[in-house]
Every structure is written in structure tokens, then in C-alpha cells.
């Protein structure tokens, strides 16, 4: 299959959704150049996510390689549904990270919890977000559960919405909202303690 016209989109910029759809469709047909572009467009974010998830460079590099190998194996089965291609790719990375943790028996998922009341969630989240900058949040989240860390990382570092985070983590949107709420309430308590001391 011909690879089509020369591509002019810089790889260090995010591709438009139309460009991304074109690349995915070409990759599904076996277009090597499209596969390479998808790899280059997503490598940094996938590696960063895995590095934050597993905590060391060596494992993150291995898991990033495995993520893109799985992408190559299964891209023909990818279907455009409610979640974008990047969420599908992050889901692969997340599953590999969870397999890694299970193999090392270092991670236990939280129980599903009910979604918080709207008023309580709104006030706690807005208060926490006003007090916490992105950099200080990364330092503070180390004391949270792994699932709470995952949710905050996906939402505030990688800018995924609730639906995309739910797809990546294999949870409901309600569970994502609940995990985010509890994480932000916990962070607010940590900040209050720091200010008091």
C-alpha cells in the first residue's frame, strides 16, 4: 500500500484528531511510516506515565517497549468508540504496569466505593485544587494509595477526562470521581497539617 503524501506535522507537537485518525487507519493497514509516527507521538507520554507508575527507569523502559509491541499486535482490532486512541494506548500501558505489580506482589487495588455527594465533592475538590500546584501535587501524592495516585496522575499530569481515565483504569466514571475526591480531600488534610506546623 502506498504511504500517501509526505507528512508535514511536526512529531513533537500533538497531532490533530483528524491527523491522528488518519495515522491510525493507515497503521491498521500496515503502513510502517504511520506506525512510526504513532510511536513517536505517544512515546514520551507513555514512558512518563509508566515511569511514574513503576518508579524506576529500567522497568519503565521495558514496559514502554512492551506497550508499543502490544500496539503493533492489536492495532488492527482497535475501534473508534467513546475513548480516543491515546486512552486505548494508555490502557495497554496500565495493564502492563498492573501485571508488573502483580508479578512483584507490591500493589493491591482499592475496593470500589460509592461516588461522593455533589456538594461535598465540589467543595473539597475546589479547595484542594486551589491550594495545590501541579509540582507540589506530585510530591504530595506519594502518600496516597496507588489507585488514587493513578487517577490524579492521569487527570492532572496527562490531562485525561473522567471518561478517558475510567477507560484506562478499567473503572466506572463514578469510581474515578470518588477516587479523585478522596485523594484531593487527603491532600487538603496534608496541606492543612503543613500550614499548622
Backbone as numpy.savetxt, mean C-alpha at the origin, in Angstrom:
# Nx Ny Nz CAx CAy CAz Cx Cy Cz
3.82 -9.07 -31.88 2.99 -7.88 -31.88 3.86 -6.64 -31.88
3.51 -5.66 -32.68 4.28 -4.43 -32.75 4.12 -3.66 -31.46
5.17 -2.96 -31.06 5.12 -2.26 -29.79 4.45 -0.90 -29.90
4.09 -0.45 -31.08 3.36 0.81 -31.23 4.31 1.98 -31.28
3.77 3.21 -31.20 4.59 4.40 -31.31 5.52 4.56 -30.12
6.56 5.33 -30.31 7.53 5.57 -29.23 6.82 6.23 -28.05
7.19 5.83 -26.86 6.57 6.36 -25.66 7.36 7.57 -25.17
6.64 8.63 -24.87 7.33 9.86 -24.46 7.11 10.20 -22.99
6.31 9.41 -22.28 6.05 9.70 -20.87 7.32 9.43 -20.06
7.81 10.43 -19.30 8.98 10.17 -18.46 8.64 9.12 -17.41
9.56 8.19 -17.21 9.31 7.09 -16.29 9.30 7.53 -14.83
9.94 8.65 -14.53 9.98 9.07 -13.14 8.72 9.83 -12.73
7.80 10.05 -13.66 6.52 10.67 -13.33 5.45 9.60 -13.38
4.40 9.80 -12.60 3.31 8.84 -12.63 2.61 8.93 -13.97
2.29 7.79 -14.51 1.57 7.75 -15.79 0.12 8.13 -15.55
-0.47 8.76 -16.56 -1.90 9.06 -16.46 -2.66 7.74 -16.45
-3.90 7.77 -15.98 -4.67 6.53 -15.92 -4.88 5.95 -17.32
-5.02 6.81 -18.31 -5.18 6.34 -19.68 -3.90 5.66 -20.18
-2.76 6.28 -19.90 -1.46 5.71 -20.29 -1.24 4.38 -19.57
-1.59 4.33 -18.29 -1.42 3.12 -17.51 -2.28 1.99 -18.07
-3.52 2.30 -18.41 -4.40 1.28 -18.99 -3.82 0.75 -20.30
-3.27 1.67 -21.11 -2.67 1.25 -22.37 -1.48 0.32 -22.11
-0.63 0.68 -21.15 0.53 -0.15 -20.82 0.11 -1.53 -20.33
-0.92 -1.55 -19.45 -1.38 -2.84 -18.92 -1.93 -3.71 -20.04
-2.73 -3.12 -20.92 -3.29 -3.90 -22.03 -2.19 -4.44 -22.93
-1.18 -3.63 -23.20 -0.06 -4.10 -24.02 0.74 -5.18 -23.29
0.93 -5.00 -21.98 1.66 -6.00 -21.20 0.92 -7.32 -21.18
-0.41 -7.26 -21.12 -1.22 -8.49 -21.14 -1.04 -9.25 -22.45
-0.69 -8.53 -23.50 -0.43 -9.16 -24.80 1.02 -9.60 -24.96
1.83 -9.41 -23.91 3.22 -9.86 -23.94 4.21 -8.81 -24.40
3.81 -7.57 -24.51 4.69 -6.48 -24.95 5.77 -6.25 -23.88
6.99 -6.59 -24.21 8.09 -6.51 -23.25 8.35 -5.07 -22.80
8.27 -4.13 -23.75 8.53 -2.73 -23.41 7.48 -2.22 -22.41
6.22 -2.60 -22.59 5.16 -2.20 -21.67 5.40 -2.81 -20.28
5.82 -4.06 -20.24 6.14 -4.70 -18.96 7.27 -3.97 -18.24
8.30 -3.59 -19.01 9.42 -2.85 -18.43 8.96 -1.51 -17.87
8.09 -0.81 -18.61 7.60 0.48 -18.13 6.77 0.33 -16.87
5.92 -0.69 -16.82 5.13 -0.93 -15.60 6.05 -1.19 -14.42
7.09 -1.95 -14.65 8.08 -2.24 -13.60 8.72 -0.94 -13.12
9.19 -0.13 -14.06 9.88 1.11 -13.69 8.94 2.11 -13.02
7.70 2.17 -13.46 6.74 3.09 -12.87 6.38 2.73 -11.43
6.41 1.43 -11.10 5.95 0.98 -9.79 7.05 0.51 -8.85
8.26 0.34 -9.35 9.32 -0.26 -8.53 9.56 0.49 -7.22
9.76 1.81 -7.28 10.11 2.57 -6.08 9.05 2.46 -5.00
7.78 2.58 -5.39 6.70 2.53 -4.39 6.56 1.13 -3.80
6.67 0.10 -4.63 6.56 -1.28 -4.13 7.73 -1.58 -3.19
8.94 -1.21 -3.61 10.11 -1.45 -2.76 9.96 -0.71 -1.43
9.56 0.56 -1.48 9.40 1.35 -0.25 8.37 0.71 0.68
7.26 0.28 0.10 6.20 -0.36 0.89 6.73 -1.63 1.57
7.43 -2.45 0.80 7.95 -3.70 1.36 9.05 -3.45 2.39
9.88 -2.45 2.13 10.93 -2.12 3.09 10.31 -1.66 4.41
9.26 -0.84 4.34 8.58 -0.42 5.55 7.87 -1.60 6.22
7.39 -2.54 5.43 6.66 -3.68 5.97 7.57 -4.68 6.67
8.69 -5.03 6.03 9.54 -6.09 6.59 10.72 -5.56 7.39
11.06 -4.29 7.20 12.06 -3.66 8.05 13.51 -3.87 7.69
13.78 -4.57 6.59 15.19 -4.66 6.18 15.32 -4.71 4.67
16.43 -4.19 4.19 16.64 -4.01 2.76 16.72 -5.33 2.01
17.41 -6.30 2.56 17.61 -7.58 1.87 16.27 -8.26 1.58
15.43 -8.41 2.62 14.13 -9.04 2.42 13.25 -8.21 1.50
13.32 -6.88 1.63 12.51 -6.01 0.76 12.90 -6.18 -0.70
14.20 -6.30 -0.96 14.66 -6.51 -2.35 14.16 -7.84 -2.89
14.27 -8.90 -2.08 13.79 -10.22 -2.51 12.29 -10.20 -2.78
11.53 -9.60 -1.87 10.08 -9.56 -2.03 9.65 -8.67 -3.19
10.41 -7.62 -3.45 10.10 -6.77 -4.61 10.29 -7.56 -5.90
11.38 -8.30 -5.98 11.61 -9.15 -7.15 10.49 -10.16 -7.31
10.09 -10.79 -6.20 9.00 -11.77 -6.26 7.69 -11.13 -6.69
7.45 -9.89 -6.24 6.22 -9.18 -6.61 6.15 -9.02 -8.13
7.24 -8.59 -8.73 7.21 -8.36 -10.17 7.23 -9.67 -10.97
7.81 -10.71 -10.41 7.70 -12.02 -11.06 6.26 -12.50 -11.05
5.57 -12.30 -9.91 4.14 -12.66 -9.84 3.32 -11.82 -10.81
3.70 -10.54 -10.94 3.01 -9.68 -11.89 3.14 -10.27 -13.30
4.36 -10.67 -13.66 4.59 -11.26 -14.99 3.76 -12.53 -15.18
3.69 -13.35 -14.15 2.95 -14.62 -14.23 1.45 -14.41 -14.36
0.93 -13.37 -13.71 -0.54 -13.27 -13.62 -1.16 -12.05 -14.29
-0.37 -11.24 -14.99 -0.93 -10.02 -15.58 -2.01 -10.32 -16.62
-1.90 -11.46 -17.29 -2.93 -11.79 -18.29 -4.29 -12.00 -17.65
-4.32 -12.33 -16.36 -5.59 -12.53 -15.64 -6.10 -11.25 -14.98
-5.29 -10.19 -15.01 -5.72 -8.93 -14.38 -6.93 -8.37 -15.11
-7.94 -7.94 -14.33 -9.14 -7.32 -14.88 -9.35 -5.97 -14.20
-9.71 -4.96 -15.00 -10.01 -3.65 -14.46 -11.34 -3.74 -13.73
-11.29 -3.59 -12.41 -12.51 -3.61 -11.61 -12.54 -2.35 -10.77
-12.97 -2.45 -9.53 -13.08 -1.25 -8.69 -11.71 -0.71 -8.26
-10.72 -1.56 -8.15 -9.39 -1.13 -7.70 -8.46 -0.92 -8.90
-7.59 0.06 -8.83 -6.64 0.30 -9.93 -5.51 -0.74 -9.97
-4.75 -0.69 -11.05 -3.64 -1.63 -11.25 -2.65 -1.55 -10.09
-2.35 -0.34 -9.61 -1.37 -0.21 -8.52 -1.86 -0.92 -7.26
-3.17 -0.88 -6.98 -3.69 -1.58 -5.80 -3.54 -3.09 -5.99
-3.76 -3.58 -7.21 -3.57 -5.01 -7.51 -2.12 -5.40 -7.26
-1.19 -4.56 -7.71 0.23 -4.85 -7.53 0.62 -4.78 -6.05
0.10 -3.79 -5.32 0.36 -3.71 -3.89 -0.24 -4.91 -3.16
-1.36 -5.43 -3.64 -1.96 -6.62 -3.02 -1.01 -7.81 -3.14
-0.39 -7.96 -4.31 0.61 -9.03 -4.50 1.75 -8.84 -3.50
2.25 -7.60 -3.39 3.36 -7.31 -2.47 2.94 -7.59 -1.02
1.74 -7.18 -0.66 1.24 -7.41 0.70 1.15 -8.90 1.01
0.60 -9.68 0.07 0.50 -11.12 0.29 1.87 -11.77 0.46
2.83 -11.34 -0.32 4.19 -11.87 -0.18 4.79 -11.49 1.17
4.54 -10.25 1.62 5.05 -9.82 2.93 4.41 -10.66 4.04
3.11 -10.92 3.93 2.43 -11.73 4.95 2.96 -13.17 4.94
3.21 -13.72 3.76 3.83 -15.06 3.67 5.19 -15.06 4.34
5.94 -13.99 4.13 7.26 -13.84 4.74 7.14 -13.84 6.26
6.17 -13.07 6.79 5.98 -13.01 8.24 5.51 -14.36 8.79
4.62 -15.03 8.08 4.14 -16.34 8.55 5.29 -17.34 8.61
6.15 -17.29 7.60 7.29 -18.21 7.58 8.21 -17.95 8.77
8.29 -16.69 9.18 9.13 -16.34 10.32 8.35 -16.23 11.62
7.04 -16.46 11.57 6.16 -16.44 12.74 6.33 -15.19 13.58
6.38 -14.03 12.91 6.57 -12.78 13.64 5.37 -11.84 13.58
4.27 -12.28 12.97 3.16 -11.34 12.78 1.84 -12.04 12.99
0.95 -11.42 13.73 -0.39 -11.96 13.94 -1.39 -10.87 13.57
-2.35 -11.19 12.69 -3.34 -10.17 12.32 -4.28 -9.87 13.48
-4.81 -8.65 13.47 -5.79 -8.26 14.48 -7.13 -8.89 14.16
-7.96 -9.01 15.19 -9.33 -9.46 14.98 -10.08 -8.36 14.22
-11.10 -8.75 13.45 -11.95 -7.76 12.80 -12.72 -7.03 13.90
-12.81 -5.72 13.79 -13.52 -4.95 14.80 -14.58 -4.09 14.13
-15.63 -3.75 14.88 -16.68 -2.94 14.27 -16.19 -1.53 13.97
-16.83 -0.90 12.97 -16.49 0.46 12.60 -16.92 1.41 13.71
-16.11 2.44 14.03 -16.47 3.36 15.10 -17.64 4.26 14.69
-18.29 4.86 15.71 -19.35 5.83 15.45 -18.78 6.98 14.64
-19.58 7.57 13.76 -19.11 8.63 12.86 -18.57 9.84 13.60
-19.27 10.35 14.61 -18.83 11.54 15.33 -17.51 11.30 16.06
-17.41 10.15 16.72 -16.21 9.80 17.46 -15.02 9.67 16.50
-15.24 9.00 15.37 -14.17 8.79 14.40 -13.70 10.12 13.82
-14.64 10.97 13.46 -14.28 12.24 12.84 -13.46 13.11 13.78
-13.88 13.23 15.03 -13.16 14.11 15.95 -11.79 13.55 16.29
-11.69 12.26 16.53 -10.40 11.65 16.87 -9.43 11.75 15.70
-9.91 11.43 14.50 -9.04 11.44 13.34 -8.58 12.85 12.98
-9.50 13.80 13.00 -9.10 15.16 12.63 -8.12 15.73 13.65
-8.36 15.44 14.95 -7.43 15.92 15.97 -6.05 15.33 15.82
-6.01 14.02 15.54 -4.71 13.36 15.38 -4.00 13.86 14.13
-4.73 13.98 13.03 -4.10 14.41 11.79 -3.59 15.84 11.87
-4.29 16.69 12.62 -3.82 18.07 12.78 -2.51 18.11 13.55
-2.34 17.19 14.49 -1.17 17.20 15.36 0.03 16.46 14.78
-0.23 15.61 13.81 0.82 14.71 13.35 1.24 15.06 11.92
2.48 15.34 11.71 3.01 15.50 10.36 3.40 14.16 9.81
3.60 14.05 8.50 3.93 12.76 7.89 5.21 12.16 8.47
6.24 12.96 8.64 7.52 12.41 9.14 7.38 11.92 10.57
6.79 12.73 11.45 6.67 12.30 12.84 5.72 11.11 12.96
4.75 11.00 12.05 3.85 9.85 12.09 4.64 8.56 11.87
5.58 8.57 10.93 6.37 7.37 10.67 7.15 6.94 11.90
7.62 7.90 12.69 8.34 7.56 13.92 7.38 7.01 14.97
6.19 7.59 15.06 5.23 7.20 16.09 4.55 5.86 15.82
4.39 5.51 14.55 3.61 4.30 14.25 4.34 3.01 14.61
5.60 3.10 14.95 6.34 1.89 15.31 5.72 1.16 16.51
5.00 1.89 17.37 4.38 1.27 18.55 2.99 0.71 18.26
2.49 0.89 17.06 1.16 0.38 16.70 1.24 -1.07 16.25
0.08 -1.72 16.15 0.05 -3.10 15.65 0.47 -3.10 14.17
0.97 -4.23 13.68 1.36 -4.30 12.26 0.23 -3.91 11.31
-1.01 -4.31 11.59 -2.11 -3.95 10.69 -2.40 -2.46 10.73
-2.33 -1.86 11.91 -2.53 -0.42 11.99 -1.43 0.32 11.24
-0.20 -0.17 11.37 0.91 0.42 10.62 0.67 0.33 9.12
0.20 -0.84 8.67 -0.06 -1.04 7.24 -1.09 -0.04 6.73
-2.18 0.11 7.48 -3.25 1.01 7.05 -2.74 2.45 6.96
-2.06 2.92 8.01 -1.57 4.30 7.98 -0.53 4.50 6.89
0.32 3.52 6.68 1.32 3.61 5.63 0.66 3.71 4.26
-0.29 2.83 3.98 -0.97 2.85 2.69 -1.73 4.16 2.48
-2.39 4.65 3.53 -3.23 5.83 3.39 -2.43 7.13 3.34
-1.43 7.27 4.23 -0.78 8.56 4.37 0.60 8.65 3.73
1.23 7.53 3.48 2.53 7.56 2.79 2.32 7.32 1.30
1.48 6.33 0.96 1.27 5.97 -0.45 -0.02 6.55 -1.02
-0.78 7.28 -0.20 -1.98 8.01 -0.63 -3.07 7.16 -1.27
-3.27 5.94 -0.79 -4.37 5.11 -1.25 -5.63 5.49 -0.48
-6.78 5.38 -1.13 -8.06 5.59 -0.47 -8.46 4.34 0.31
-9.58 4.44 1.04 -10.05 3.30 1.84 -10.33 2.07 0.99
-10.97 2.26 -0.17 -11.31 1.12 -1.03 -10.04 0.42 -1.52
-9.04 1.21 -1.93 -7.79 0.62 -2.41 -7.04 -0.08 -1.28
-6.99 0.55 -0.10 -6.33 -0.07 1.05 -7.03 -1.38 1.42
-8.36 -1.38 1.33 -9.12 -2.60 1.63 -8.77 -3.70 0.65
-8.66 -3.35 -0.64 -8.28 -4.33 -1.66 -6.89 -4.89 -1.37
-5.95 -4.02 -1.08 -4.57 -4.43 -0.85 -4.47 -5.36 0.37
-5.16 -5.01 1.44 -5.04 -5.76 2.69 -6.06 -6.89 2.81
-6.96 -7.00 1.83 -7.96 -8.07 1.86 -8.97 -7.90 2.99
-9.38 -6.66 3.23 -10.32 -6.34 4.30 -11.48 -5.54 3.75
-12.48 -5.32 4.59 -13.59 -4.46 4.20 -13.18 -3.00 4.42
-13.90 -2.09 3.75 -13.63 -0.67 3.98 -13.91 -0.30 5.43
-14.93 -0.91 6.03 -15.23 -0.66 7.44 -14.08 -1.04 8.35
-13.45 -2.17 8.06 -12.30 -2.60 8.86 -11.13 -1.63 8.71
-10.94 -1.12 7.49 -9.87 -0.15 7.24 -10.14 1.12 8.04
-11.38 1.60 8.00 -11.74 2.81 8.76 -11.53 2.59 10.26
-11.89 1.42 10.74 -11.75 1.12 12.16 -10.28 1.06 12.56
-9.47 0.37 11.76 -8.04 0.29 12.05 -7.41 1.68 12.04
-7.79 2.50 11.05 -7.26 3.86 10.97 -7.68 4.67 12.19
-8.94 4.56 12.56 -9.45 5.30 13.71 -8.68 4.92 14.98
-8.56 3.62 15.25 -7.88 3.17 16.46 -6.41 3.58 16.44
-5.78 3.51 15.27 -4.37 3.91 15.16 -4.21 5.39 15.46
-5.09 6.21 14.90 -4.96 7.65 15.10 -5.28 8.06 16.54
-6.24 7.38 17.16 -6.53 7.64 18.57 -5.30 7.29 19.42
-4.66 6.16 19.11 -3.46 5.75 19.84 -2.33 6.77 19.64
-2.17 7.24 18.40 -1.13 8.24 18.12 -1.42 9.54 18.88
-2.69 9.94 18.94 -3.06 11.16 19.66 -2.70 11.02 21.14
-2.94 9.84 21.71 -2.59 9.61 23.12 -1.08 9.71 23.31
-0.31 9.16 22.36 1.15 9.25 22.45 1.59 10.71 22.42
0.97 11.50 21.53 1.33 12.92 21.43 0.95 13.67 22.70
-0.20 13.36 23.27 -0.63 14.00 24.51 0.37 13.71 25.64
0.83 12.46 25.70 1.82 12.09 26.73 3.12 12.87 26.54
3.55 13.01 25.27 4.78 13.75 25.00 4.65 15.20 25.43
3.50 15.80 25.14 3.30 17.20 25.49 3.23 17.39 27.00
2.66 16.41 27.71 2.53 16.51 29.16 3.87 16.35 29.87
4.81 15.61 29.26 6.10 15.37 29.93 7.15 16.40 29.58
